[in-house]
Amino acid sequence: MLEILAILLCLGILASGVLAVRLNNLMAAMVSAGLSSLFASVCYVLLAAPDVAMAEASIGSGLSMLIFLYAIRKTSNAKE
Amino acid sequence: MSEIFLYLAALLIAGSVVLGVARLIRGTTLVDRVAAIDMLTIVSISMIALYAHVAGRFIYVDVALVYAVLSFLAVLAMARYLERGL
């Protein structure tokens, strides 16, 4: 049961990584990168490392998404 | 009896992950993708809680709590960005 969930999470990481590279919209690519970090955090929990998962959740999904939002907001004036 | 409910919960979580990732891939607008990542966050929290029950370790519930607070913050920031605020 849990193996199937872990395989599904790994496929989700793969799909969101490919999507983050290939999308043209910057905001959508950032959302896809955040999803990759989210699934990686759940994978860390399934691999019995809760402290690493907590750090990954706070940094990868919370802090870096805020910083990316701020950077896109600051630099998107000249774009199109 | 409780095994049946655990398998049912795992099945529902797997179906939700598949549907959420499909919405994220296909999503035509940005709001669809933000809603999809919000749903996937909540599904991930439920997955961590299910694994905490299956593995019998209560420390994993703390991870789910931290994750719930942080995901709320991230989705709130994205909503503010979509409103041209931030």
Backbone of each chain as nested JSON, in Angstrom:
{
  "chains": [
    {"id": "A", "residues": [
      {"number": 1, "name": "MET", "atoms": {"N": [0.832, -1.202, 0.0], "CA": [0.0, 0.0, 0.0], "C": [0.867, 1.252, 0.0]}},
      {"number": 2, "name": "LEU", "atoms": {"N": [1.805, 1.3, 0.952], "CA": [2.658, 2.483, 1.038], "C": [3.667, 2.546, -0.088]}},
      {"number": 3, "name": "GLU", "atoms": {"N": [4.041, 1.369, -0.613], "CA": [4.966, 1.373, -1.747], "C": [4.315, 2.01, -2.967]}},
      {"number": 4, "name": "ILE", "atoms": {"N": [3.029, 1.705, -3.144], "CA": [2.311, 2.297, -4.279], "C": [2.242, 3.811, -4.127]}},
      {"number": 5, "name": "LEU", "atoms": {"N": [2.004, 4.279, -2.894], "CA": [1.967, 5.722, -2.654], "C": [3.328, 6.358, -2.916]}},
      {"number": 6, "name": "ALA", "atoms": {"N": [4.414, 5.645, -2.52], "CA": [5.752, 6.197, -2.739], "C": [6.08, 6.279, -4.224]}},
      {"number": 7, "name": "ILE", "atoms": {"N": [5.68, 5.241, -4.979], "CA": [5.922, 5.266, -6.425], "C": [5.136, 6.389, -7.083]}},
      {"number": 8, "name": "LEU", "atoms": {"N": [3.899, 6.588, -6.599], "CA": [3.06, 7.668, -7.132], "C": [3.678, 9.027, -6.843]}},
      {"number": 9, "name": "LEU", "atoms": {"N": [4.255, 9.172, -5.625], "CA": [4.905, 10.435, -5.278], "C": [6.12, 10.679, -6.157]}},
      {"number": 10, "name": "CYS", "atoms": {"N": [6.89, 9.609, -6.438], "CA": [8.07, 9.79, -7.288], "C": [7.661, 10.169, -8.709]}},
      {"number": 11, "name": "LEU", "atoms": {"N": [6.564, 9.568, -9.208], "CA": [6.082, 9.958, -10.533], "C": [5.605, 11.412, -10.521]}},
      {"number": 12, "name": "GLY", "atoms": {"N": [5.016, 11.842, -9.394], "CA": [4.597, 13.24, -9.289], "C": [5.781, 14.187, -9.293]}},
      {"number": 13, "name": "ILE", "atoms": {"N": [6.878, 13.792, -8.607], "CA": [8.095, 14.612, -8.626], "C": [8.626, 14.739, -10.048]}},
      {"number": 14, "name": "LEU", "atoms": {"N": [8.62, 13.603, -10.781], "CA": [9.113, 13.613, -12.165], "C": [8.254, 14.525, -13.038]}},
      {"number": 15, "name": "ALA", "atoms": {"N": [6.935, 14.377, -12.925], "CA": [6.034, 15.162, -13.771], "C": [6.155, 16.652, -13.464]}},
      {"number": 16, "name": "SER", "atoms": {"N": [6.221, 16.997, -12.178], "CA": [6.297, 18.421, -11.837], "C": [7.656, 19.007, -12.198]}},
      {"number": 17, "name": "GLY", "atoms": {"N": [8.72, 18.203, -12.152], "CA": [10.02, 18.699, -12.57], "C": [10.059, 18.991, -14.058]}},
      {"number": 18, "name": "VAL", "atoms": {"N": [9.518, 18.062, -14.867], "CA": [9.463, 18.29, -16.315], "C": [8.608, 19.503, -16.633]}},
      {"number": 19, "name": "LEU", "atoms": {"N": [7.505, 19.64, -15.879], "CA": [6.597, 20.769, -16.091], "C": [7.265, 22.082, -15.709]}},
      {"number": 20, "name": "ALA", "atoms": {"N": [8.055, 22.076, -14.628], "CA": [8.726, 23.307, -14.203], "C": [9.767, 23.75, -15.217]}},
      {"number": 21, "name": "VAL", "atoms": {"N": [10.351, 22.792, -15.94], "CA": [11.324, 23.178, -16.963], "C": [10.622, 23.675, -18.222]}},
      {"number": 22, "name": "ARG", "atoms": {"N": [9.522, 23.018, -18.595], "CA": [8.953, 23.257, -19.912], "C": [7.902, 24.359, -19.966]}},
      {"number": 23, "name": "LEU", "atoms": {"N": [7.366, 24.778, -18.824], "CA": [6.306, 25.794, -18.87], "C": [6.878, 27.161, -19.23]}},
      {"number": 24, "name": "ASN", "atoms": {"N": [6.075, 27.954, -19.939], "CA": [6.527, 29.275, -20.341], "C": [6.18, 30.338, -19.303]}},
      {"number": 25, "name": "ASN", "atoms": {"N": [5.028, 30.175, -18.676], "CA": [4.634, 31.134, -17.648], "C": [5.512, 30.958, -16.409]}},
      {"number": 26, "name": "LEU", "atoms": {"N": [6.101, 32.044, -15.938], "CA": [7.04, 31.953, -14.809], "C": [6.345, 31.529, -13.527]}},
      {"number": 27, "name": "MET", "atoms": {"N": [5.173, 32.076, -13.294], "CA": [4.438, 31.77, -12.067], "C": [4.011, 30.305, -12.023]}},
      {"number": 28, "name": "ALA", "atoms": {"N": [3.556, 29.783, -13.199], "CA": [3.158, 28.376, -13.248], "C": [4.365, 27.463, -13.056]}},
      {"number": 29, "name": "ALA", "atoms": {"N": [5.511, 27.855, -13.6], "CA": [6.72, 27.056, -13.396], "C": [7.132, 27.053, -11.929]}},
      {"number": 30, "name": "MET", "atoms": {"N": [6.937, 28.195, -11.25], "CA": [7.265, 28.26, -9.823], "C": [6.332, 27.384, -9.009]}},
      {"number": 31, "name": "VAL", "atoms": {"N": [5.052, 27.366, -9.379], "CA": [4.095, 26.495, -8.682], "C": [4.472, 25.029, -8.871]}},
      {"number": 32, "name": "SER", "atoms": {"N": [4.928, 24.676, -10.087], "CA": [5.339, 23.29, -10.333], "C": [6.581, 22.929, -9.525]}},
      {"number": 33, "name": "ALA", "atoms": {"N": [7.514, 23.865, -9.411], "CA": [8.71, 23.596, -8.593], "C": [8.331, 23.42, -7.126]}},
      {"number": 34, "name": "GLY", "atoms": {"N": [7.358, 24.21, -6.659], "CA": [6.888, 24.046, -5.284], "C": [6.225, 22.706, -5.065]}},
      {"number": 35, "name": "LEU", "atoms": {"N": [5.521, 22.212, -6.092], "CA": [4.904, 20.89, -5.968], "C": [5.971, 19.806, -5.905]}},
      {"number": 36, "name": "SER", "atoms": {"N": [7.045, 19.96, -6.666], "CA": [8.141, 18.994, -6.595], "C": [8.738, 18.946, -5.188]}},
      {"number": 37, "name": "SER", "atoms": {"N": [8.915, 20.121, -4.583], "CA": [9.452, 20.174, -3.219], "C": [8.49, 19.548, -2.217]}},
      {"number": 38, "name": "LEU", "atoms": {"N": [7.192, 19.767, -2.452], "CA": [6.171, 19.208, -1.548], "C": [6.191, 17.686, -1.559]}},
      {"number": 39, "name": "PHE", "atoms": {"N": [6.24, 17.108, -2.777], "CA": [6.256, 15.653, -2.873], "C": [7.556, 15.082, -2.336]}},
      {"number": 40, "name": "ALA", "atoms": {"N": [8.666, 15.804, -2.522], "CA": [9.93, 15.337, -1.954], "C": [9.866, 15.302, -0.435]}},
      {"number": 41, "name": "SER", "atoms": {"N": [9.169, 16.291, 0.15], "CA": [9.025, 16.314, 1.606], "C": [8.233, 15.108, 2.102]}},
      {"number": 42, "name": "VAL", "atoms": {"N": [7.148, 14.769, 1.388], "CA": [6.366, 13.592, 1.795], "C": [7.193, 12.317, 1.621]}},
      {"number": 43, "name": "CYS", "atoms": {"N": [8.038, 12.287, 0.576], "CA": [8.916, 11.128, 0.388], "C": [9.905, 10.993, 1.544]}},
      {"number": 44, "name": "TYR", "atoms": {"N": [10.394, 12.131, 2.07], "CA": [11.295, 12.068, 3.22], "C": [10.595, 11.49, 4.435]}},
      {"number": 45, "name": "VAL", "atoms": {"N": [9.308, 11.833, 4.606], "CA": [8.565, 11.248, 5.725], "C": [8.423, 9.742, 5.537]}},
      {"number": 46, "name": "LEU", "atoms": {"N": [8.124, 9.313, 4.298], "CA": [7.971, 7.879, 4.04], "C": [9.291, 7.141, 4.197]}},
      {"number": 47, "name": "LEU", "atoms": {"N": [10.413, 7.854, 4.041], "CA": [11.722, 7.227, 4.232], "C": [12.224, 7.389, 5.662]}},
      {"number": 48, "name": "ALA", "atoms": {"N": [11.318, 7.742, 6.603], "CA": [11.613, 7.8, 8.043], "C": [12.643, 8.855, 8.383]}},
      {"number": 49, "name": "ALA", "atoms": {"N": [12.486, 10.073, 7.805], "CA": [13.348, 11.199, 8.18], "C": [12.479, 12.425, 8.418]}},
      {"number": 50, "name": "PRO", "atoms": {"N": [11.771, 12.498, 9.542], "CA": [10.811, 13.597, 9.733], "C": [11.452, 14.965, 9.893]}},
      {"number": 51, "name": "ASP", "atoms": {"N": [12.675, 15.037, 10.44], "CA": [13.307, 16.344, 10.625], "C": [13.722, 16.946, 9.276]}},
      {"number": 52, "name": "VAL", "atoms": {"N": [14.237, 16.087, 8.401], "CA": [14.573, 16.554, 7.052], "C": [13.315, 16.992, 6.316]}},
      {"number": 53, "name": "ALA", "atoms": {"N": [12.235, 16.261, 6.533], "CA": [10.972, 16.611, 5.871], "C": [10.466, 17.96, 6.365]}},
      {"number": 54, "name": "MET", "atoms": {"N": [10.633, 18.224, 7.673], "CA": [10.176, 19.507, 8.209], "C": [11.0, 20.666, 7.642]}},
      {"number": 55, "name": "ALA", "atoms": {"N": [12.321, 20.461, 7.545], "CA": [13.171, 21.506, 6.975], "C": [12.853, 21.726, 5.502]}},
      {"number": 56, "name": "GLU", "atoms": {"N": [12.626, 20.639, 4.768], "CA": [12.294, 20.752, 3.355], "C": [10.96, 21.462, 3.154]}},
      {"number": 57, "name": "ALA", "atoms": {"N": [10.004, 21.178, 4.026], "CA": [8.693, 21.811, 3.892], "C": [8.781, 23.3, 4.18]}},
      {"number": 58, "name": "SER", "atoms": {"N": [9.566, 23.672, 5.204], "CA": [9.617, 25.089, 5.571], "C": [10.447, 25.892, 4.588]}},
      {"number": 59, "name": "ILE", "atoms": {"N": [11.544, 25.317, 4.104], "CA": [12.427, 26.062, 3.21], "C": [11.969, 25.933, 1.762]}},
      {"number": 60, "name": "GLY", "atoms": {"N": [11.783, 24.692, 1.299], "CA": [11.499, 24.483, -0.109], "C": [10.134, 24.961, -0.534]}},
      {"number": 61, "name": "SER", "atoms": {"N": [9.143, 24.701, 0.299], "CA": [7.782, 25.034, -0.118], "C": [7.318, 26.378, 0.424]}},
      {"number": 62, "name": "GLY", "atoms": {"N": [7.862, 26.818, 1.553], "CA": [7.41, 28.09, 2.114], "C": [8.295, 29.251, 1.727]}},
      {"number": 63, "name": "LEU", "atoms": {"N": [9.556, 29.176, 2.131], "CA": [10.452, 30.329, 2.001], "C": [10.852, 30.593, 0.556]}},
      {"number": 64, "name": "SER", "atoms": {"N": [11.232, 29.515, -0.17], "CA": [11.707, 29.734, -1.544], "C": [10.557, 30.179, -2.442]}},
      {"number": 65, "name": "MET", "atoms": {"N": [9.334, 29.713, -2.129], "CA": [8.204, 30.163, -2.947], "C": [7.938, 31.652, -2.725]}},
      {"number": 66, "name": "LEU", "atoms": {"N": [8.071, 32.099, -1.471], "CA": [7.898, 33.529, -1.197], "C": [8.978, 34.353, -1.888]}},
      {"number": 67, "name": "ILE", "atoms": {"N": [10.217, 33.859, -1.851], "CA": [11.318, 34.607, -2.473], "C": [11.144, 34.648, -3.983]}},
      {"number": 68, "name": "PHE", "atoms": {"N": [10.704, 33.528, -4.571], "CA": [10.449, 33.504, -6.015], "C": [9.324, 34.456, -6.387]}},
      {"number": 69, "name": "LEU", "atoms": {"N": [8.28, 34.485, -5.55], "CA": [7.171, 35.411, -5.816], "C": [7.657, 36.852, -5.809]}},
      {"number": 70, "name": "TYR", "atoms": {"N": [8.471, 37.171, -4.8], "CA": [8.99, 38.529, -4.684], "C": [9.861, 38.885, -5.885]}},
      {"number": 71, "name": "ALA", "atoms": {"N": [10.705, 37.925, -6.305], "CA": [11.602, 38.185, -7.435], "C": [10.823, 38.343, -8.737]}},
      {"number": 72, "name": "ILE", "atoms": {"N": [9.82, 37.496, -8.95], "CA": [9.013, 37.611, -10.175], "C": [8.256, 38.927, -10.177]}},
      {"number": 73, "name": "ARG", "atoms": {"N": [7.772, 39.308, -9.009], "CA": [7.037, 40.572, -8.91], "C": [7.952, 41.766, -9.198]}},
      {"number": 74, "name": "LYS", "atoms": {"N": [9.21, 41.672, -8.737], "CA": [10.13, 42.792, -8.93], "C": [10.628, 42.892, -10.362]}},
      {"number": 75, "name": "THR", "atoms": {"N": [10.722, 41.774, -11.053], "CA": [11.361, 41.785, -12.369], "C": [10.384, 41.633, -13.517]}},
      {"number": 76, "name": "SER", "atoms": {"N": [9.081, 41.553, -13.286], "CA": [8.149, 41.286, -14.376], "C": [7.611, 42.559, -15.002]}},
      {"number": 77, "name": "ASN", "atoms": {"N": [8.197, 43.711, -14.715], "CA": [7.701, 44.94, -15.318], "C": [8.124, 45.055, -16.776]}},
      {"number": 78, "name": "ALA", "atoms": {"N": [9.367, 44.628, -17.061], "CA": [9.875, 44.769, -18.419], "C": [9.381, 43.658, -19.328]}},
      {"number": 79, "name": "LYS", "atoms": {"N": [8.86, 42.559, -18.746], "CA": [8.467, 41.406, -19.55], "C": [7.139, 41.694, -20.23]}},
      {"number": 80, "name": "GLU", "atoms": {"N": [7.043, 41.37, -21.493], "CA": [5.878, 41.522, -22.365], "C": [5.031, 42.73, -21.978]}}
    ]},
    {"id": "B", "residues": [
      {"number": 1, "name": "MET", "atoms": {"N": [-11.435, -5.001, 10.494], "CA": [-12.38, -3.969, 10.058], "C": [-11.665, -2.659, 9.77]}},
      {"number": 2, "name": "SER", "atoms": {"N": [-10.753, -2.268, 10.67], "CA": [-10.063, -0.999, 10.459], "C": [-9.081, -1.079, 9.292]}},
      {"number": 3, "name": "GLU", "atoms": {"N": [-8.638, -2.294, 8.961], "CA": [-7.762, -2.458, 7.802], "C": [-8.46, -2.012, 6.52]}},
      {"number": 4, "name": "ILE", "atoms": {"N": [-9.757, -2.334, 6.449], "CA": [-10.517, -1.964, 5.251], "C": [-10.538, -0.449, 5.085]}},
      {"number": 5, "name": "PHE", "atoms": {"N": [-10.734, 0.252, 6.229], "CA": [-10.785, 1.706, 6.147], "C": [-9.423, 2.291, 5.792]}},
      {"number": 6, "name": "LEU", "atoms": {"N": [-8.362, 1.656, 6.29], "CA": [-7.026, 2.156, 5.949], "C": [-6.737, 1.974, 4.465]}},
      {"number": 7, "name": "TYR", "atoms": {"N": [-7.102, 0.799, 3.915], "CA": [-6.895, 0.592, 2.485], "C": [-7.748, 1.54, 1.665]}},
      {"number": 8, "name": "LEU", "atoms": {"N": [-8.974, 1.787, 2.149], "CA": [-9.862, 2.713, 1.435], "C": [-9.276, 4.127, 1.438]}},
      {"number": 9, "name": "ALA", "atoms": {"N": [-8.706, 4.526, 2.584], "CA": [-8.101, 5.859, 2.673], "C": [-6.907, 5.966, 1.744]}},
      {"number": 10, "name": "ALA", "atoms": {"N": [-6.091, 4.896, 1.688], "CA": [-4.931, 4.93, 0.795], "C": [-5.365, 5.005, -0.659]}},
      {"number": 11, "name": "LEU", "atoms": {"N": [-6.441, 4.285, -0.976], "CA": [-6.951, 4.305, -2.354], "C": [-7.458, 5.693, -2.722]}},
      {"number": 12, "name": "LEU", "atoms": {"N": [-8.192, 6.315, -1.798], "CA": [-8.719, 7.658, -2.077], "C": [-7.59, 8.668, -2.213]}},
      {"number": 13, "name": "ILE", "atoms": {"N": [-6.543, 8.523, -1.375], "CA": [-5.414, 9.446, -1.448], "C": [-4.688, 9.284, -2.784]}},
      {"number": 14, "name": "ALA", "atoms": {"N": [-4.515, 8.028, -3.222], "CA": [-3.836, 7.802, -4.503], "C": [-4.64, 8.392, -5.658]}},
      {"number": 15, "name": "GLY", "atoms": {"N": [-5.955, 8.198, -5.625], "CA": [-6.785, 8.784, -6.677], "C": [-6.737, 10.293, -6.67]}},
      {"number": 16, "name": "SER", "atoms": {"N": [-6.69, 10.894, -5.475], "CA": [-6.627, 12.353, -5.384], "C": [-5.304, 12.882, -5.921]}},
      {"number": 17, "name": "VAL", "atoms": {"N": [-4.204, 12.147, -5.649], "CA": [-2.904, 12.586, -6.164], "C": [-2.898, 12.538, -7.687]}},
      {"number": 18, "name": "VAL", "atoms": {"N": [-3.464, 11.455, -8.246], "CA": [-3.494, 11.339, -9.711], "C": [-4.32, 12.47, -10.322]}},
      {"number": 19, "name": "LEU", "atoms": {"N": [-5.491, 12.733, -9.744], "CA": [-6.351, 13.777, -10.304], "C": [-5.728, 15.161, -10.148]}},
      {"number": 20, "name": "GLY", "atoms": {"N": [-5.074, 15.407, -9.0], "CA": [-4.453, 16.716, -8.793], "C": [-3.295, 16.964, -9.737]}},
      {"number": 21, "name": "VAL", "atoms": {"N": [-2.458, 15.924, -9.947], "CA": [-1.328, 16.097, -10.866], "C": [-1.838, 16.278, -12.299]}},
      {"number": 22, "name": "ALA", "atoms": {"N": [-2.919, 15.575, -12.655], "CA": [-3.493, 15.755, -13.988], "C": [-4.022, 17.171, -14.176]}},
      {"number": 23, "name": "ARG", "atoms": {"N": [-4.635, 17.717, -13.119], "CA": [-5.108, 19.098, -13.216], "C": [-3.943, 20.071, -13.326]}},
      {"number": 24, "name": "LEU", "atoms": {"N": [-2.842, 19.75, -12.603], "CA": [-1.676, 20.635, -12.676], "C": [-1.04, 20.591, -14.057]}},
      {"number": 25, "name": "ILE", "atoms": {"N": [-1.03, 19.413, -14.683], "CA": [-0.427, 19.314, -16.009], "C": [-1.31, 19.998, -17.041]}},
      {"number": 26, "name": "ARG", "atoms": {"N": [-2.626, 19.714, -16.983], "CA": [-3.512, 20.225, -18.007], "C": [-3.897, 21.675, -17.787]}},
      {"number": 27, "name": "GLY", "atoms": {"N": [-3.779, 22.165, -16.524], "CA": [-4.392, 23.405, -16.096], "C": [-4.259, 24.565, -17.048]}},
      {"number": 28, "name": "THR", "atoms": {"N": [-5.369, 25.069, -17.535], "CA": [-5.297, 26.078, -18.578], "C": [-4.92, 27.438, -18.011]}},
      {"number": 29, "name": "THR", "atoms": {"N": [-5.455, 27.783, -16.861], "CA": [-5.128, 29.07, -16.264], "C": [-4.258, 28.873, -15.031]}},
      {"number": 30, "name": "LEU", "atoms": {"N": [-3.776, 29.988, -14.521], "CA": [-2.889, 29.935, -13.349], "C": [-3.654, 29.61, -12.077]}},
      {"number": 31, "name": "VAL", "atoms": {"N": [-4.9, 30.056, -12.01], "CA": [-5.706, 29.806, -10.811], "C": [-5.981, 28.318, -10.655]}},
      {"number": 32, "name": "ASP", "atoms": {"N": [-6.12, 27.61, -11.792], "CA": [-6.3, 26.164, -11.73], "C": [-5.091, 25.497, -11.091]}},
      {"number": 33, "name": "ARG", "atoms": {"N": [-3.9, 25.965, -11.479], "CA": [-2.688, 25.345, -10.93], "C": [-2.531, 25.658, -9.45]}},
      {"number": 34, "name": "VAL", "atoms": {"N": [-2.876, 26.875, -9.052], "CA": [-2.764, 27.221, -7.631], "C": [-3.756, 26.401, -6.812]}},
      {"number": 35, "name": "ALA", "atoms": {"N": [-4.969, 26.233, -7.331], "CA": [-5.959, 25.406, -6.63], "C": [-5.511, 23.96, -6.574]}},
      {"number": 36, "name": "ALA", "atoms": {"N": [-4.867, 23.478, -7.661], "CA": [-4.379, 22.097, -7.681], "C": [-3.282, 21.89, -6.652]}},
      {"number": 37, "name": "ILE", "atoms": {"N": [-2.375, 22.872, -6.508], "CA": [-1.295, 22.676, -5.531], "C": [-1.841, 22.805, -4.106]}},
      {"number": 38, "name": "ASP", "atoms": {"N": [-2.887, 23.608, -3.915], "CA": [-3.525, 23.669, -2.598], "C": [-4.141, 22.324, -2.246]}},
      {"number": 39, "name": "MET", "atoms": {"N": [-4.849, 21.72, -3.202], "CA": [-5.466, 20.416, -2.962], "C": [-4.411, 19.344, -2.719]}},
      {"number": 40, "name": "LEU", "atoms": {"N": [-3.304, 19.404, -3.485], "CA": [-2.262, 18.393, -3.305], "C": [-1.561, 18.54, -1.958]}},
      {"number": 41, "name": "THR", "atoms": {"N": [-1.474, 19.774, -1.454], "CA": [-0.901, 19.96, -0.123], "C": [-1.757, 19.296, 0.94]}},
      {"number": 42, "name": "ILE", "atoms": {"N": [-3.067, 19.483, 0.827], "CA": [-3.958, 18.889, 1.826], "C": [-3.939, 17.366, 1.721]}},
      {"number": 43, "name": "VAL", "atoms": {"N": [-3.848, 16.849, 0.482], "CA": [-3.741, 15.403, 0.301], "C": [-2.441, 14.878, 0.902]}},
      {"number": 44, "name": "SER", "atoms": {"N": [-1.353, 15.662, 0.759], "CA": [-0.077, 15.242, 1.345], "C": [-0.152, 15.221, 2.865]}},
      {"number": 45, "name": "ILE", "atoms": {"N": [-0.854, 16.202, 3.454], "CA": [-1.01, 16.217, 4.913], "C": [-1.765, 14.981, 5.376]}},
      {"number": 46, "name": "SER", "atoms": {"N": [-2.812, 14.63, 4.635], "CA": [-3.573, 13.436, 5.013], "C": [-2.737, 12.176, 4.818]}},
      {"number": 47, "name": "MET", "atoms": {"N": [-1.846, 12.18, 3.811], "CA": [-0.974, 11.031, 3.598], "C": [0.019, 10.866, 4.741]}},
      {"number": 48, "name": "ILE", "atoms": {"N": [0.564, 12.005, 5.212], "CA": [1.501, 11.936, 6.344], "C": [0.777, 11.441, 7.599]}},
      {"number": 49, "name": "ALA", "atoms": {"N": [-0.458, 11.91, 7.809], "CA": [-1.211, 11.463, 8.983], "C": [-1.529, 9.977, 8.901]}},
      {"number": 50, "name": "LEU", "atoms": {"N": [-1.876, 9.508, 7.699], "CA": [-2.146, 8.074, 7.511], "C": [-0.901, 7.245, 7.774]}},
      {"number": 51, "name": "TYR", "atoms": {"N": [0.252, 7.735, 7.297], "CA": [1.485, 6.99, 7.534], "C": [1.874, 7.011, 9.004]}},
      {"number": 52, "name": "ALA", "atoms": {"N": [1.56, 8.118, 9.701], "CA": [1.842, 8.174, 11.137], "C": [1.019, 7.136, 11.885]}},
      {"number": 53, "name": "HIS", "atoms": {"N": [-0.214, 6.923, 11.425], "CA": [-1.034, 5.89, 12.076], "C": [-0.544, 4.488, 11.717]}},
      {"number": 54, "name": "VAL", "atoms": {"N": [-0.172, 4.283, 10.457], "CA": [0.233, 2.945, 10.034], "C": [1.557, 2.558, 10.684]}},
      {"number": 55, "name": "ALA", "atoms": {"N": [2.519, 3.531, 10.705], "CA": [3.825, 3.231, 11.276], "C": [3.811, 3.277, 12.8]}},
      {"number": 56, "name": "GLY", "atoms": {"N": [2.775, 3.888, 13.395], "CA": [2.697, 3.946, 14.851], "C": [3.662, 4.912, 15.487]}},
      {"number": 57, "name": "ARG", "atoms": {"N": [4.017, 5.973, 14.766], "CA": [4.954, 6.965, 15.323], "C": [4.245, 8.316, 15.368]}},
      {"number": 58, "name": "PHE", "atoms": {"N": [4.133, 8.861, 16.564], "CA": [3.373, 10.099, 16.72], "C": [4.167, 11.325, 16.298]}},
      {"number": 59, "name": "ILE", "atoms": {"N": [5.481, 11.181, 16.12], "CA": [6.302, 12.336, 15.761], "C": [5.977, 12.813, 14.355]}},
      {"number": 60, "name": "TYR", "atoms": {"N": [5.407, 11.919, 13.526], "CA": [5.08, 12.318, 12.155], "C": [3.892, 13.258, 12.096]}},
      {"number": 61, "name": "VAL", "atoms": {"N": [3.066, 13.241, 13.147], "CA": [1.91, 14.148, 13.156], "C": [2.386, 15.599, 13.277]}},
      {"number": 62, "name": "ASP", "atoms": {"N": [3.52, 15.802, 13.97], "CA": [4.089, 17.155, 14.075], "C": [4.493, 17.68, 12.697]}},
      {"number": 63, "name": "VAL", "atoms": {"N": [5.045, 16.797, 11.866], "CA": [5.401, 17.192, 10.507], "C": [4.152, 17.64, 9.746]}},
      {"number": 64, "name": "ALA", "atoms": {"N": [3.061, 16.902, 9.933], "CA": [1.817, 17.264, 9.256], "C": [1.314, 18.624, 9.73]}},
      {"number": 65, "name": "LEU", "atoms": {"N": [1.461, 18.901, 11.049], "CA": [1.019, 20.194, 11.581], "C": [1.835, 21.341, 11.003]}},
      {"number": 66, "name": "VAL", "atoms": {"N": [3.163, 21.182, 11.017], "CA": [4.041, 22.217, 10.453], "C": [3.721, 22.437, 8.981]}},
      {"number": 67, "name": "TYR", "atoms": {"N": [3.462, 21.341, 8.293], "CA": [3.186, 21.447, 6.871], "C": [1.883, 22.176, 6.604]}},
      {"number": 68, "name": "ALA", "atoms": {"N": [0.88, 21.939, 7.454], "CA": [-0.41, 22.615, 7.269], "C": [-0.26, 24.124, 7.416]}},
      {"number": 69, "name": "VAL", "atoms": {"N": [0.475, 24.565, 8.448], "CA": [0.67, 25.998, 8.67], "C": [1.419, 26.627, 7.499]}},
      {"number": 70, "name": "LEU", "atoms": {"N": [2.508, 25.962, 7.048], "CA": [3.332, 26.555, 5.994], "C": [2.624, 26.578, 4.653]}},
      {"number": 71, "name": "SER", "atoms": {"N": [1.853, 25.534, 4.36], "CA": [1.154, 25.51, 3.074], "C": [0.08, 26.587, 3.038]}},
      {"number": 72, "name": "PHE", "atoms": {"N": [-0.545, 26.821, 4.184], "CA": [-1.528, 27.907, 4.243], "C": [-0.867, 29.247, 3.928]}},
      {"number": 73, "name": "LEU", "atoms": {"N": [0.336, 29.428, 4.477], "CA": [1.068, 30.683, 4.239], "C": [1.433, 30.84, 2.762]}},
      {"number": 74, "name": "ALA", "atoms": {"N": [1.898, 29.741, 2.136], "CA": [2.322, 29.815, 0.734], "C": [1.133, 30.11, -0.179]}},
      {"number": 75, "name": "VAL", "atoms": {"N": [0.005, 29.443, 0.084], "CA": [-1.166, 29.668, -0.767], "C": [-1.709, 31.076, -0.562]}},
      {"number": 76, "name": "LEU", "atoms": {"N": [-1.61, 31.574, 0.668], "CA": [-2.043, 32.954, 0.94], "C": [-1.17, 33.953, 0.185]}},
      {"number": 77, "name": "ALA", "atoms": {"N": [0.16, 33.689, 0.152], "CA": [1.06, 34.582, -0.581], "C": [0.755, 34.556, -2.07]}},
      {"number": 78, "name": "MET", "atoms": {"N": [0.465, 33.344, -2.617], "CA": [0.142, 33.271, -4.037], "C": [-1.17, 33.981, -4.346]}},
      {"number": 79, "name": "ALA", "atoms": {"N": [-2.136, 33.888, -3.436], "CA": [-3.408, 34.589, -3.663], "C": [-3.205, 36.097, -3.641]}},
      {"number": 80, "name": "ARG", "atoms": {"N": [-2.351, 36.573, -2.729], "CA": [-2.044, 38.006, -2.705], "C": [-1.347, 38.448, -3.98]}},
      {"number": 81, "name": "TYR", "atoms": {"N": [-0.483, 37.569, -4.506], "CA": [0.208, 37.914, -5.753], "C": [-0.777, 38.001, -6.911]}},
      {"number": 82, "name": "LEU", "atoms": {"N": [-1.74, 37.074, -6.956], "CA": [-2.707, 37.093, -8.05], "C": [-3.586, 38.33, -8.006]}},
      {"number": 83, "name": "GLU", "atoms": {"N": [-3.733, 38.904, -6.8], "CA": [-4.506, 40.139, -6.677], "C": [-3.65, 41.374, -6.896]}},
      {"number": 84, "name": "ARG", "atoms": {"N": [-2.407, 41.189, -7.346], "CA": [-1.446, 42.274, -7.568], "C": [-1.128, 43.033, -6.282]}},
      {"number": 85, "name": "GLY", "atoms": {"N": [-1.057, 42.33, -5.19], "CA": [-0.753, 42.985, -3.929], "C": [0.685, 42.763, -3.505]}},
      {"number": 86, "name": "LEU", "atoms": {"N": [0.918, 41.77, -2.687], "CA": [2.207, 41.368, -2.111], "C": [2.93, 42.567, -1.513]}}
    ]}
  ]
}
